[in-house]
């Protein structure tokens, strides 16, 4: 969406905040309100979301506020083009970030063109935290909107659980979804919802109806292992995958089943049953650009998990990104 000559990338709406400022929302609010509570709450977090603009004056000042709902830092990364410029911790009081022209912009621009980097050096990108949610207080300064030639033409959409959302990445660009996009030189649309990937029909219909992504990954299962039986999971998968795939038959869709997790190490057969349901549905549909991806092939290292045996560590996120990106490179010409 557009806000005062700034693109709010991977943001669909700004909602009013009773405590002041505006709430970022990654999906339409009417859809958000129809989803489960975890998705409803995490749709207003900002993984994969950016403020994008061209500086037309000397500086731009952006004021954000950490909601303070979790005792963790809210980190913002500022990029110019493909280059990291600075990192900022957003506090519970309004915190100001100043973006200026980088003194080496000319040389960085030359290198960007020489090496065919995906983002134009003149494009400023303020990459928002994956947690906790932040509020936009104000944007001050002269800006112009991004041009289409300043960003990758190809868009990768990732749907999934807290793992796709980014937990427990240290930095906003540290999630497996963001790193996969970086390795492929594409733009990310992150539709990860911590605890909220419940495969609702409304979400399937929404993803199917979007025309702004070129290929997608659908991470399915881990948020439902503890709450529904295999029959219900199969019913949900049987609507979710075909609805999206049949609306986009010419686009690659990678259906990822459950990543290694504590259910595996407890010997619970339900987790493999969930995996088999995803695999069987993809096979039954027999669509040339619909692929099943085993979560076990994406995260292979036990030490790539954190102590909860669910969420990947930073090294696990990196392994996942590299394995998934390689799988995608083989499939996509």
C-alpha positions in Angstrom: 0.0 0.0 0.0 1.0 3.6 -0.4 1.4 6.1 2.4 2.5 9.7 1.8 4.8 8.8 -1.2 6.2 5.8 0.7 5.4 2.2 -0.2 4.5 0.1 2.7 5.6 -3.2 1.2 3.9 -6.4 2.4 1.3 -4.3 4.2 -2.3 -4.3 3.1 -3.9 -1.8 5.7 -3.0 0.7 8.4 -5.3 0.4 11.4 -5.9 3.0 14.0 -4.2 2.4 17.4 -6.0 3.5 20.5 -2.6 4.3 22.1 -1.6 6.5 19.2 0.0 5.8 15.8 -1.0 3.3 13.2 -1.0 -0.5 13.2 0.6 -2.3 10.3 -1.6 -5.2 9.0 -0.3 -7.6 6.4 -3.7 -8.9 5.2 -7.0 -7.1 4.8 -8.5 -6.5 8.2 -11.8 -8.1 7.3 -10.0 -11.3 6.6 -7.8 -11.0 9.7 -10.9 -10.8 11.9 -12.2 -14.1 10.4 -9.1 -16.1 11.2 -8.0 -18.0 14.4 -6.8 -15.9 17.3 -3.0 -16.5 16.7 -3.3 -15.4 13.0 -5.5 -12.5 14.0 -2.8 -11.3 16.5 0.2 -12.0 14.3 -1.2 -10.4 11.2 -0.3 -7.1 12.8 3.4 -8.1 13.2 5.6 -7.2 10.3 7.9 -10.0 9.0 9.0 -9.4 5.5 7.5 -5.9 5.6 9.4 -2.7 4.5 9.0 1.0 4.1 10.4 1.8 0.7 11.1 5.2 -0.9 13.5 7.3 -2.8 15.0 10.2 -1.0 14.2 13.5 -2.8 15.5 15.7 0.0 18.4 15.5 2.4 16.8 13.1 4.9 13.8 11.2 6.0 12.8 10.7 9.6 10.7 7.7 10.5 9.2 7.4 14.0 8.2 3.9 15.3 7.1 2.5 18.6 7.6 -1.0 20.0 4.3 -2.2 21.5 6.2 -3.7 24.4 4.1 -6.8 24.4 7.1 -9.1 24.6 10.4 -8.6 26.5 12.5 -8.7 23.3 14.1 -6.0 21.2 12.4 -4.8 18.0 15.2 -4.5 15.5 14.9 -2.5 12.3 17.4 -2.8 9.4 17.9 0.0 7.0 19.1 -0.9 3.5 20.0 1.2 0.5 19.5 -1.0 -2.5 20.9 -4.5 -1.5 23.4 -3.0 1.1 22.8 -3.0 4.8 23.4 0.5 6.1 22.3 0.4 9.8 20.4 -1.4 12.5 18.2 0.2 15.1 16.5 -1.0 18.3 12.9 0.3 18.6 11.9 1.2 22.1 8.5 1.3 23.8 8.7 5.1 23.5 8.6 6.6 20.0 12.0 6.0 18.4 13.2 8.0 15.5 15.2 6.6 12.6 17.0 9.0 10.2 17.7 7.9 6.7 20.2 10.0 4.6 22.0 9.6 1.3 24.9 7.2 1.8 28.3 8.9 1.1 29.4 5.9 -1.0 26.1 5.7 -3.0 27.8 6.4 -6.3 30.3 3.6 -5.9 27.7 1.2 -4.4 25.5 1.9 -7.4 28.2 1.1 -9.8 28.9 -2.2 -8.0 25.2 -3.0 -7.9 25.0 -2.6 -11.7 28.2 -4.5 -12.3 27.1 -7.5 -10.2 23.4 -7.2 -11.2 22.2 -6.9 -7.6 18.4 -7.0 -7.3 17.7 -3.6 -5.7 18.6 -0.1 -7.0 21.0 1.7 -4.8 18.8 4.8 -4.7 16.0 2.9 -3.1 15.9 3.1 0.7 14.4 0.1 2.5 13.5 0.2 6.2 12.9 -3.4 7.0 10.5 -3.8 10.0 10.9 -6.3 12.9 9.4 -9.7 12.7 8.6 -9.2 16.4 7.2 -7.6 18.5 4.6 -5.5 16.6 5.5 -1.9 16.0 3.4 1.2 15.5 4.0 3.8 12.9 3.9 7.3 14.5 5.1 9.5 11.6 7.2 9.8 8.4 8.8 13.2 7.8 10.8 14.3 4.8 10.6 14.5 1.0 10.2 11.1 -0.8 9.2 9.6 -4.1 7.7 6.2 -4.6 9.8 3.2 -5.8 9.9 2.6 -9.5 9.2 -0.9 -10.8 12.8 -1.2 -12.1 14.2 -0.6 -8.6 13.0 -3.9 -7.2 13.0 -7.6 -8.3 10.3 -8.3 -10.8 9.7 -11.8 -9.3 7.7 -12.1 -6.1 7.9 -15.2 -3.8 5.0 -15.7 -1.4 5.6 -17.8 1.7 2.7 -19.0 3.9 3.2 -20.8 7.2 3.6 -21.0 10.9 5.9 -19.1 13.3 8.8 -20.7 11.5 7.9 -18.9 8.3 7.0 -15.9 10.3 10.6 -15.8 11.6 10.8 -17.2 15.1 13.5 -17.3 16.4 15.6 -15.2 13.9 17.7 -12.6 15.5 17.3 -10.0 12.8 14.4 -9.1 10.4 16.3 -10.5 7.4 17.3 -13.7 9.2 14.2 -15.9 8.6 14.4 -18.8 6.3 11.8 -17.1 4.0 13.7 -13.9 3.8 17.0 -15.6 3.2 15.5 -17.8 0.6 14.3 -14.7 -1.3 17.7 -13.1 -0.9 19.5 -16.3 -2.3 17.1 -16.2 -5.3 17.3 -12.5 -5.9 13.5 -12.1 -5.6 11.1 -10.1 -3.4 9.4 -11.8 -0.5 5.7 -11.6 0.5 5.7 -13.1 4.0 2.4 -14.6 5.1 3.7 -16.5 8.1 1.6 -16.2 11.2 3.0 -17.4 14.5 0.8 -20.2 15.8 -1.8 -19.3 13.2 -1.2 -21.5 10.0 -4.5 -23.3 10.4 -5.2 -23.7 6.7 -8.6 -21.9 6.8 -10.7 -21.7 3.7 -10.8 -17.9 3.9 -7.0 -17.9 3.8 -6.9 -20.3 0.9 -9.4 -18.2 -1.0 -7.4 -15.0 -0.3 -4.0 -16.5 -1.5 -5.7 -18.0 -4.5 -7.2 -14.6 -5.4 -3.9 -12.6 -5.1 -2.3 -11.9 -8.5 0.9 -10.4 -7.2 3.1 -13.5 -6.6 5.0 -15.6 -9.1 5.8 -18.6 -7.0 4.9 -19.8 -3.5 5.7 -22.1 -0.6 3.0 -23.4 1.6 4.2 -24.7 5.0 1.5 -26.9 6.5 0.9 -28.9 9.6 2.9 -27.9 12.7 0.4 -25.5 14.1 -2.3 -28.2 13.9 -0.6 -31.2 15.4 -1.8 -30.5 18.9 -5.3 -29.4 18.1 -6.9 -31.5 15.3 -6.9 -35.2 14.2 -5.6 -36.5 10.9 -9.1 -36.7 9.3 -9.6 -33.0 10.0 -6.1 -32.1 8.7 -6.8 -34.0 5.5 -10.1 -32.1 5.1 -8.3 -28.8 5.4 -5.4 -29.8 3.1 -7.9 -31.1 0.6 -9.3 -27.6 0.2 -6.3 -25.5 0.9 -3.8 -26.9 -1.7 -6.2 -27.4 -4.7 -7.9 -24.0 -4.2 -4.5 -22.2 -4.5 -2.9 -24.5 -7.1 -5.9 -24.6 -9.4 -6.2 -20.8 -9.4 -2.5 -20.6 -10.4 -1.7 -23.6 -12.6 1.2 -21.9 -14.3 3.0 -20.9 -11.2 5.3 -23.1 -9.1 3.9 -23.9 -5.7 6.1 -25.8 -3.2 4.0 -27.7 -0.5 6.2 -28.1 2.5 5.2 -30.6 5.2 6.2 -30.5 8.9 9.8 -29.6 9.6 11.5 -31.9 12.2 10.1 -31.1 15.6 9.5 -32.5 19.1 6.7 -34.8 17.9 9.4 -36.7 15.9 11.7 -37.1 18.9 8.7 -38.2 21.0 7.9 -41.0 18.5 4.4 -39.6 17.8 3.2 -41.2 14.6 0.8 -38.4 14.0 3.5 -36.1 12.6 4.4 -38.6 9.8 0.7 -39.0 9.1 0.4 -35.3 8.6 3.4 -35.4 6.2 1.9 -38.2 4.2 -1.4 -36.3 3.8 0.4 -33.4 2.2 2.5 -35.6 0.0 -0.6 -37.7 -1.1 -2.6 -34.6 -1.9 0.1 -33.2 -4.1 0.6 -36.5 -5.9 -3.2 -36.9 -6.4 -3.5 -33.5 -8.0 -0.7 -34.4 -10.5 -0.1 -30.8 -11.6 3.3 -30.2 -13.3 4.2 -27.1 -11.2 2.9 -28.3 -7.9 5.7 -29.9 -5.8 5.8 -31.7 -2.5 8.8 -30.8 -0.3 9.7 -32.8 2.8 10.4 -30.7 5.8 13.0 -33.2 6.8 15.0 -32.4 3.6 14.9 -28.7 4.4 16.1 -28.8 8.0 18.4 -31.8 8.4 20.5 -30.9 11.5 19.2 -31.5 15.0 21.3 -28.6 16.3 19.5 -26.4 13.8 16.6 -26.4 16.3 16.3 -24.4 19.5 15.7 -25.9 22.9 11.9 -26.1 22.3 12.5 -28.6 19.5 10.1 -26.6 17.3 11.7 -23.4 16.2 14.9 -23.2 14.2 18.0 -21.5 15.5 19.7 -18.9 13.3 22.0 -21.5 11.9 18.9 -23.7 11.3 17.2 -20.9 9.4 20.2 -20.5 7.2 20.4 -24.2 6.4 16.7 -24.2 5.6 17.0 -21.2 3.3 19.9 -22.8 1.4 18.2 -26.1 1.0 14.9 -24.6 -0.1 16.5 -22.2 -2.5 18.4 -25.0 -4.1 15.2 -27.0 -4.5 13.5 -24.1 -6.1 16.4 -23.4 -8.4 16.2 -26.9 -9.8 12.5 -26.7 -10.4 12.1 -23.1 -11.7 13.8 -22.4 -15.0 
